[in-house]
Amino acid sequence: MTQGAPSPFADPAAVASYAADAPRKVPGLADLQRMAMLLLAERAGAMAHVLVVGAGGGLELAALAQAQPRWRFTGVDPSPAMLALARDVVSPYADRIDLLERTVDQAPAGPFDGATCLLTLHFLDRAERLRTLQDIRRRLAPTASIVIAHHAAVGDDPPRWLARSVAFGDRAGVDRDKALTSGRAMAARLPLLAPAEEEALLGEAGFVDVALFYAAFSFRGWVAVAPA
C-alpha cells in the first residue's frame, strides 16, 4: 500500500487471529505460496532479492524463505502489529529478511529480482491500487516477475462468489444465508475489480505478459513481468 492508505489490520482481534484464519479462509494458501515461489524463480537467480508488499503476518515470507534458502527479502507493511506478528513467524530466517514499517512508496529503490503482493490489493481502490503497482514496477529489475493474488469481482454475481469463499472458511458448519449476507457486505466494503480490469490495470502499471495462474471461488492470482 502507498502512503495514506488505511491499514486493514488496525483491529487487534484481526491481527491475533490472522495466522490461523488465513490458511482456513484462502483455498490452498500453502500451494498458492509455493506457486508464487516457482513463478518468481523462473526469472530470479539463486541469490535473488525479493520485495514482499503487505508482508505483515509473515506467512508468505516464511514459505518463500524456507523454499529458497539463498534468497533475501525486504518486506514492507504499514501495520506495526502485523509486522510484530511477522517477526515471530519468520524468526528462523531473520538473517535474510528485512521487515520495514513502511508503505511501498517508501520502500528501498531496489532493483529487486521479484515481488509479491498477496491478499492485499483488494483493500485498495483502483487509483490507489494503480499507484501501488506502479511503485512496485519502479523497484523491479528488468524482466523480474510480480505475483499478486486477492479477491476479485468474479462473474455476474460477485457477492455470491464471495459468499462461497466465506462458506469455504467456515469450519463450524455452512450457514448459506449467513455466508451470503457476509458476501454482500464484503462486496459493499471492498473495492473489487473484475478479472479483466485487474489484468488491464497491470498493463497500465507497466507490466507485460500478464497471466492468470490461480483461481479459487472469489480469489484470483496473476503473474506479470517488468519489461526489459
URPERA-V6842 format. One record per backbone hydrogen bond with DSSP energy under -0.5 kcal/mol. NH is the residue of the N-H (numbers start at 0). CO is the residue of the C=O. If there is no record, write none. Layout:
nh->NH co->CO
nh->NH co->CO
//
This chain:
nh->4 co->1
nh->9 co->6
nh->11 co->9
nh->14 co->10
nh->15 co->11
nh->16 co->12
nh->17 co->13
nh->17 co->14
nh->20 co->16
nh->21 co->17
nh->22 co->18
nh->23 co->19
nh->24 co->20
nh->25 co->21
nh->26 co->24
nh->28 co->25
nh->31 co->27
nh->32 co->28
nh->33 co->29
nh->34 co->30
nh->35 co->31
nh->36 co->32
nh->37 co->33
nh->38 co->34
nh->39 co->35
nh->40 co->36
nh->41 co->37
nh->42 co->39
nh->43 co->39
nh->47 co->44
nh->49 co->47
nh->49 co->71
nh->50 co->113
nh->51 co->73
nh->52 co->50
nh->52 co->115
nh->53 co->75
nh->54 co->75
nh->56 co->81
nh->57 co->54
nh->61 co->57
nh->62 co->58
nh->63 co->59
nh->64 co->60
nh->65 co->61
nh->66 co->62
nh->67 co->63
nh->70 co->67
nh->71 co->47
nh->72 co->95
nh->73 co->49
nh->74 co->97
nh->75 co->51
nh->76 co->99
nh->79 co->77
nh->82 co->78
nh->83 co->79
nh->84 co->80
nh->85 co->81
nh->86 co->82
nh->87 co->83
nh->88 co->84
nh->89 co->85
nh->90 co->87
nh->92 co->89
nh->93 co->90
nh->95 co->92
nh->96 co->93
nh->97 co->72
nh->98 co->96
nh->99 co->74
nh->99 co->97
nh->101 co->76
nh->101 co->99
nh->103 co->0
nh->105 co->102
nh->106 co->103
nh->110 co->138
nh->111 co->138
nh->112 co->48
nh->113 co->48
nh->114 co->144
nh->115 co->50
nh->116 co->146
nh->118 co->148
nh->119 co->148
nh->122 co->119
nh->123 co->120
nh->128 co->124
nh->129 co->125
nh->130 co->126
nh->131 co->127
nh->132 co->128
nh->133 co->129
nh->134 co->130
nh->135 co->131
nh->136 co->132
nh->137 co->133
nh->138 co->134
nh->138 co->135
nh->139 co->136
nh->140 co->111
nh->142 co->225
nh->143 co->140
nh->144 co->112
nh->145 co->223
nh->146 co->114
nh->147 co->221
nh->148 co->116
nh->149 co->219
nh->151 co->217
nh->152 co->192
nh->153 co->151
nh->159 co->156
nh->160 co->156
nh->161 co->157
nh->162 co->158
nh->163 co->159
nh->164 co->160
nh->165 co->161
nh->166 co->162
nh->167 co->163
nh->168 co->164
nh->169 co->165
nh->169 co->166
nh->170 co->168
nh->172 co->169
nh->174 co->172
nh->175 co->173
nh->178 co->174
nh->179 co->175
nh->180 co->176
nh->181 co->177
nh->182 co->178
nh->183 co->179
nh->184 co->180
nh->185 co->181
nh->186 co->182
nh->187 co->183
nh->188 co->184
nh->189 co->185
nh->191 co->189
nh->196 co->193
nh->197 co->193
nh->198 co->194
nh->199 co->195
nh->200 co->196
nh->201 co->197
nh->202 co->198
nh->203 co->199
nh->204 co->200
nh->205 co->202
nh->206 co->201
nh->207 co->224
nh->210 co->222
nh->212 co->220
nh->213 co->220
nh->215 co->218
nh->217 co->160
nh->218 co->215
nh->219 co->149
nh->220 co->213
nh->221 co->147
nh->222 co->210
nh->223 co->145
nh->224 co->207
nh->225 co->143
nh->226 co->205
//
